[in-house]
Amino acid sequence: MALPKPEKSPYDVVVLGAGVLGLATADALSATGLRVAILARDLPEDVDSAAFASPWAGANWSSFGNNESERRRDTFTFEEFGRLAKSHPEIVTRRQFKYIWNKDKGYSSPWYKDVVFNFRPLERSEVPGPYSEGVSFESYTLNPHRYNALLASRLRDRGVPIVRKRVSSLDEAFAHFGPVDYVVNATGLGAKSLLGVEDPAVFPDRGQTALVRAPKVDICFGVRDANMAEGKAVYVIPRPGSGGCVIVGGTNIKGEYSTLPRREMAESILQNAFEICPELANGGASWKDIEVVSHNVGLRPAREGGLRLEIEERMIQPDALVPEGGKSKSRPVTVLHCYGIGPAGYQANLGIAEEAKEITLKYFNKQRSRL
């Protein structure tokens, strides 16, 4: 005989999803004293899972914020990375970036030139490969596995449970830990099919990369040419705390779900990366001399219109998907949607979490004022 569900949950907030946005938001909320729990299909330690994007990111801070909100979130995250780089250099490292092109598409004077360090045009002799112009600046690269592990460790140290469970509907998250009234929906690509959300604007942005061993490469490169073919990307991102590994990429293919690396893409990625950074071959003569650790594919959780970060009031309708101990009455609940960041998850995650925290605190303060 099943035990009845508790009348009240021991938690104030349940975060649905444990990707980088879910973890960062749970961290920000729990730091305020709110009682937080996480419910997720994929956990931070699932670093080989192809089911979610967070383990496969580059990852670096290179903003492409298009509006004031995006730029504010990215700037907040950049400043926090500066603090983290001092305490955890194996997770976040400040280093030189070189962005290069033949035809500029705005990177010669980006909005963030006064945010990053030492922004300047490159001399022609400093521009690698078949490119003619570029800029140099200093920003941050991350180790996503270590970064997510740090967030998860902080959460667990505060007593935040991170529970593996696959849910079919958003309403299930309001019942798993006993009846809770506030859920953060950080399901990423899952928001497309999750019952109660089913957002048609969500789509995968397929990124294929290679992880290679090249201990002497310490500069982050990126091709930012206006004539680059759609879906193609060329970048080299040294990864801190990885024993000299570097991420090279890549692709940005909208709407494709395959997580199997493609041989022709893998070869093209290595060739393009070698062209701008021959040091990847560790003294070898061609791209074939690059020491490949793994070929990877991640599905970035993108959304038409960008990030969805907003409150929704809804009613829990008791049915088989919401087993609340035999309760028969519907009840009002609140969800904070926090998904759809696409390829900007790491460069914006702390700024988004800060904004989500402010929205959440405003909600709880309003609820207390009604008591």
N, C-alpha and C positions, 0 to 999 in steps of 0.2 A: 504494500500500500504506500503510495507516494505521500510524502510529507507536504502539508500545505505551504505555499509561498508566504514569506513574511509580509505583514501589513505595510511595513515601510522598509525602504532600502537603507543600508548603512552608508550609502554614497550620495553625494550631491549631484555629481556629473558622471556620465558614462561616455567615454570617447570610443567611437566605433572606427577602428582602423589604427594600425601601428606602423604606418609608413612615416616618413620624416615629418610630415605635417601633423599627423596624429600624435606622435611622440613629443614634438616641440610644444604643441598646444596643451597636452596633458601636463608637461613639465611646468609651463607658465601658470596653469590653473592650480596645480597642487602646491606651487610655491606660495600662493596667496592664503593657503590654509583650507581651501575647498577639498572635500573628500572625493577623490577621483578614482575611477576604475577604467581599465581599457579592455575592450572586447575586439578580437581581431582574428581573421583567417590566417594571416601570415605574421610571424613574430620577428622582432629585430635580429634574432640569431639565425634566421632563415636566409643566410647570405648567398646560398646557391639557388634559391627559388626563382623561377622565371615568372611566378604568378604576380609579383608586384615590382614596381620600378626602383624603389629606394636603394637596393644594393648595387644597382648597375650604373648609377650616375657617374659623371666625370670625376669629381665634381669641383666646380670653382665658382668664384664670385666674378661674374662678368655680366653686368646688368643690361637687359634690353627692355627696361621699364618704359612703357609708352605714355603713362599718365602720372599725375601727381601721387595717387595712392600707391601705385606700383613702385615708384621711385622712393617714396617714404619708407615702404617696407624693406626695400633692398638696402637703403642707407642704414636703417636700424640694424639689419643683419650684418652689414659690413663692419659697423662699429663693434658689435658683439664679437665678431670673428677676431678682431684685433685683440680683445681681452683673452679670448680662448687660445690664440696663437702663443701668448706669453705663458699661459699655464699648461697647455697641452700641445706642444709643437709637433707631436707625433700624430695629431688629429687635424690641426689647421696650421698651414705654413704660409708666411708672406714670401712672395717671390716675384721675379720679373716676368711680365707678359710681353709678347710681341704679336701685334695684330697687323696683318699684311694684306695687300691687294694690288691689283692693276687699275681697277675702277672703284673709286671710293663710294660707299653707300652711307656715309655719315659718321664713320668711325674716326675720321681725322679730327673731329671736334664733338665727341659724344657728351651727353648730359652729365655723365659722371666724372668728367676729367678733373674736377675739383674735389671729388670724393676720394678717389684713389691717390696713390703716392707717385710723385715724380713723373707725371704725364708729360711726354714730349714727342715730337716727330722723330722718326728714325732717319739717320743718314742713309744714303743710297747703299753704301758699303755694308750696312747692318741688315739689309733686307735679304732674307734667304730665298732660295729657289727661283722660280721664273717670275717673281713679283717685283714691282718697281717702287712701291711706297709702303708706309706703315707707321705705326706709333708704338711707343714703349711706355709701360707704366708698371707699378707694383700693386698686386692685389693678393688674394688668398686662394689656395687650393686645399681640398679636404680629402680625408680618407672616410668615405661614407660608412664603411663597416664600423670603424672605431667611433665615429661621430654618433651613430645610432646606438651603439653599445653604451656610450657615455650617458646619453639621455635615458636609456632604459635602466641603467644602474642607478642613476639619481632618483628615478621614479620608484624603483623597488626599495631603495634605502628609505624613502618616505612612506613606505607601506602601500604603494599603489600596485594593485594586482594587474598583471598583463596576461589575460586569459585567452587561450586559443579556442575560437568557436566560429564556425561558418554560419551566418544567419541569412535567411532568405528575404526577410522584410526589415525595414527600418523599425517597425513597432517592436520587434523582438528585443531590440537593445534596451527598451524601456522596462523590460520585465526580467531579464536574466539574473540580475543581482537583487531581485525584489523590486517593487514598483519605484521607479525613479522618474522625475519630472523633466529632466534636462539631459539631452544627448547631443554630443558633437559628432556630426556626420563627416568623418575624414576618410571616406572609403575610396577616394581616387577614381580609378577606372570603374570600380564596382558600382559607382553611382548611376551608371547607365542602365544596369539591370536590377538593382536593388528595389524590391517592391516598396512602394511608398515614396520613392524618389523617381526612378526611371527617367532620368534626364536625357533627352535625345540630343542635347548639345555636346555630350561627352564623347570623346573619341580617343583611340590610341595614337600616339606619335612614336612610331617604331624607330629605335636607335640601335644600330649595330656598331660595336667597338671591338678592339683587341686590347688585352692587357699584356704588356711586354716588359721584359727585364732590360733596363738601360740605366744603370746607376749614375752615369755621368751627365744625364740630361736633367737640368735643373731650371730650365726656362719653359714657361707655358706659351705655346704657339697657337694661333688661330688664323685661318684664312677668312677674310671678310670682303670678298670680291663681289661686286654687284652682278658680274656675269656668271657666277657659279650656277650650275644646273640645279633646278628645283629638287629638293630632297637630299642633296649632297651637302656634307659638312666635312671640313678638314681641321683637325685640332690635335694637339699634343699636350697632355696634362700630367705632369709628374704627381705621383700620389705619395703624400707623407706617410711615414710609419709602415711602409710596405716592403722594405728590403730592396729598394731601388726600382720599383715597378712604375710604369707609365701607362696611362690610358691614351690610346690613339683612336681616332674616329673620323668620320662616322656617317650616319644617315639621319634624316628627319622625314620619315615616310608616314603621311597622314592616313589614318583609317585602316592600317594593316595590323593584324593580330598575330601573325606567325612569330614564334620565339626561337626558331631554328636559324642559326647563322648560315649565311649563304657564301659559298666559296668565292664566287666572283667578286662579291662585295668585300670579303675579307682581304683578297689580294689587292683590290683597288685602294682600300683603306691603308694598307701597309705601304704601297707605292707612293701614295700622296703624302703620307707622313714622312717617309724617307726623303722625299723631294725637298721638304722644308727643314728637316732636321736629320741629316745623315748620321749624327751621333747615336741615333737609335740602334744602329747596327753594331755598336761597340767595336768600331774599327773595321768592320766588314765592308765589302765593296758595293753591295746592293741591298735592296729591301728584303731579299731572300735570306740575308744574314741576320735579320732581326730575330731575337729569341722570344718567341710567342709563349706566353703562359696560358692564355685562354682566349677563345673567341666568345663574345657575349652579345646578347640581345636583351634590351629592356623596353617595355612599353610605357612611355611617359603618359601620365593621365591628364590629357589636355581637354580643353572645352572651348567651344565657340563662344566668344565673348569673354573668355578668360576666367579667372578665379571667381567662384561663387562663395561669398562670405556674407551670410545673412541669416537672420532669425526667421523661423517659421513656426507659427502656432498651429497645432493639429489636435485631432481627437484620436485616442486609442479606442479602437472598436474591438471588444473581446471576441476572439475566434480561435481557431486551432493554432494560429501562428503566434498568439500572445497568451501563453498559459499563465495567467496571474492568479493561480490558486482558486479557480472557480468563480472569480468575480464576474458579474454579469452586466455591470454598468460601464458605459464608456466614460473616459476621463480626459480632460485637457492636458496636453504636454507641450513641451517646447523643444525644437531642434535648432541647433546652429549648424548650418551647412558650411563646410570648409573643404572644398575640393575643386579640382580643375586647374591646377597651377601649371600643368604641362612640364616643360623643361626647366622651369625656374624654381623648382622645389627647394634646393639647397641655398641658392642665393637670396631667397626671400623668406625662408621658413621661420626665422626668429621674429621678423617684423610682422608676419601673418599671425604668429602665436600671440604676440603682444596685443595686436588688434582684437583677436578672438577673446583674449583675457578681458580687455576693457568692455567688450560687448557683454560678456558673461557676468562680470561684476555689476554692470548696470542692471542687468536682468535680476540678479539676486537681491540687490539693494532695493529695487522696485518691489519685489515680492515681500521683503521684510517690512517695507513701509506700509503694506496692506494689512499686516498682522495687528 
